[in-house]
Amino acid sequence: MTFDVILSGGLVVDGSGNPWFRADVGVRDGKIVKIGRLKESQAEEVIDARGLIVAPGFIDIHSHSDLTLWVNPKLDNKIMQGVTTEVVGNCGTSAAPLTGEALEETERFIEGLPGGAGRRPGWSTLAEYHNQLEDQGVPVNVATLIGHSTVRMCVMGCRRGPPSDSEMDEMKTLVAQGMEDGAFGVSTGLIYAPGCYAETSEIIELAKVSAEYGGIYVTHIRNEGAHLYEAVMEALEVGKQAGLPVHISHHKASGRLNWGKVKVSLKIIEEARRNGVDVTCDVYPYTAGCSWCLSPVLPRWVSEGGVEAMVERLKEPEVRERIRRQVREGVEVSPLLELGEWGSIIVAAVKTEQNRRFEGKSIAEIAEMRGVDPLDCILDLIVEEEDEITGLFFTMNEEDVRHVIKHPISMIGSDSVPQRKSGLIHPRSYGTFPRVIRRYVNEAKTLTLEEAVRKMTSAPTQRLGLRDRGLIREGFWADITVFNPRTIRDEATYEDPYRHPVGIEYVLVNGVVTVEKGRYNGALAGKVLKRV
């Protein structure tokens, strides 16, 4: 028997959670066709995997690479981590559908990406977006969710309040079209405008459309702090009422006063599963979150009407006084503002040259440099940068992160947001998956290697309903990551986030060797994956 590639003599961690075993893996025509002893077989390329782990390609269940994959398809930060599939369209924002204010917002976003200047999206539907990716090529496989906020902006703009009957029908039609085009489900981002303006009933109605097509409901829940439990219960209610699986994004307890709450929230989830609700979650291995803007730390009403309206609003003294009052009362604001933890909010990247000197500094430091109150400092920056500020938010507790990572229902997602033209980015964009193995397998012993690989491979494919990826199995697509279990480690830090990991030796995407001897070779072998 002849093969395109043979991975010879490696330790196979097959993604199921079972113990490793030693075997050769033969690949032909993009698929794994033989696992066993292939010493006498021939291949165009034989990779010596002795002493290395041969695992399914890692799957980033929570990514925001929708537009980056289009603007800069050869960006190698994910493939160099061993990631072979990204799930995009998370937190309520997706690349499609695009009409009205959603199109305008997407054009503004693209303008801020490296290489995005002057580029305009040439699509309005998910099928057209898929065609764009397929025509130009992508380094990894791409699975897409339909974002509720994007759908809402297409129909209603950034307006508060419930949709009219006709607007609801129009949103349902857009979700249905996305599902017909191959989306895996619908996502919400219930702390971001305009998703935060939706009532639970609106979300249930759109989730029902996803359910009709066999899709899932993925949610950045409405609150990850003082009202964490209620927000989890809302997500579970959507699943029960709409009759579909629920996946909770980047599960955490945010803010010092809320640390430890994940132990209770996970018990709520366990109880729901015992009662028949199919619910899972993902988690990233860091104690800081990240957002492409600072406005989510403010009361929700501030963002109504979109960025231009918000910027004009924040220039008014009476508006600022109202915000200050709500911060004192802890109403609809980030726990970091409520507690005055100004040192825990870091400005990573800005749009304007005049504020470049603040990149890498905390709000506390910037406020002192400017001689202003920290809250005014945030509001001034939002106005000056038109909210195009990448922020790092140190809101989590390491014990909580470890507790969620260890739980059987969790899987790993980077939640990495696109980098701007300059400045810093969260190190999770370059280090998430090797970090899990280095930190939580090799050092802390929180997970076995086999369980860590399961959380990064077969668990996400099961959640998505992909039946031919995520395992080292004969007949499965040859998405394979080969790494050194002793040397694998993340190198990216908050101060120096653009560093590739070490220990990822080879990556195959659909049978094509894409990373060889630790270097990305520029191959664009990914496919657009569609729900069937």
HELIX and SHEET records of a PDB file:
HELIX    1   1 THR A   68  VAL A   71  1                                   4    
HELIX    2   2 ILE A   79  GLN A   81  5                                   3    
HELIX    3   3 GLY A  100  GLU A  111  1                                  12    
HELIX    4   4 LEU A  126  GLN A  136  1                                  11    
HELIX    5   5 HIS A  148  MET A  156  1                                   9    
HELIX    6   6 ASP A  165  GLU A  180  1                                  16    
HELIX    7   7 GLY A  195  TYR A  197  5                                   3    
HELIX    8   8 THR A  200  GLU A  212  1                                  13    
HELIX    9   9 LEU A  228  ALA A  242  1                                  15    
HELIX   10  10 ARG A  256  ASN A  258  5                                   3    
HELIX   11  11 VAL A  262  ARG A  274  1                                  13    
HELIX   12  12 SER A  295  VAL A  297  5                                   3    
HELIX   13  13 ARG A  300  SER A  303  5                                   4    
HELIX   14  14 VAL A  307  ARG A  313  1                                   7    
HELIX   15  15 PRO A  317  GLU A  329  1                                  13    
HELIX   16  16 PRO A  335  GLU A  338  1                                   4    
HELIX   17  17 TRP A  342  SER A  344  5                                   3    
HELIX   18  18 GLU A  353  PHE A  358  5                                   6    
HELIX   19  19 ILE A  363  ARG A  370  1                                   8    
HELIX   20  20 PRO A  374  GLU A  385  1                                  12    
HELIX   21  21 GLU A  398  LYS A  406  1                                   9    
HELIX   22  22 ARG A  428  ARG A  435  1                                   8    
HELIX   23  23 VAL A  436  GLU A  443  3                                   8    
HELIX   24  24 LEU A  449  MET A  456  1                                   8    
HELIX   25  25 SER A  458  LEU A  464  1                                   7    
SHEET    1   A 4 LYS A  31  GLY A  36  0                                        
SHEET    2   A 4 PHE A  21  ARG A  28 -1                                        
SHEET    3   A 4 THR A   2  VAL A  12 -1                                        
SHEET    4   A 4 GLN A  42  ASP A  48  1                                        
SHEET    1   B 8 LYS A  31  GLY A  36  0                                        
SHEET    2   B 8 PHE A  21  ARG A  28 -1                                        
SHEET    3   B 8 THR A   2  VAL A  12 -1                                        
SHEET    4   B 8 ILE A  53  PRO A  56  1                                        
SHEET    5   B 8 ILE A 480  PHE A 483 -1                                        
SHEET    6   B 8 ILE A 504  VAL A 509 -1                                        
SHEET    7   B 8 VAL A 512  GLU A 516 -1                                        
SHEET    8   B 8 ARG A 519  TYR A 520 -1                                        
SHEET    1   C 3 PHE A  58  ASP A  60  0                                        
SHEET    2   C 3 VAL A  83  VAL A  88  1                                        
SHEET    3   C 3 ASN A 141  THR A 144  1                                        
SHEET    1   D 6 ILE A 146  GLY A 147  0                                        
SHEET    2   D 6 GLY A 185  GLY A 189  1                                        
SHEET    3   D 6 ILE A 216  HIS A 220  1                                        
SHEET    4   D 6 VAL A 246  ILE A 248  1                                        
SHEET    5   D 6 VAL A 279  VAL A 283  1                                        
SHEET    6   D 6 SER A 410  ILE A 412  1                                        
SHEET    1   E 4 ALA A 288  SER A 291  0                                        
SHEET    2   E 4 THR A 390  PHE A 394 -1                                        
SHEET    3   E 4 ILE A 345  ALA A 349 -1                                        
SHEET    4   E 4 LYS A 361  SER A 362 -1                                        
END                                                                             
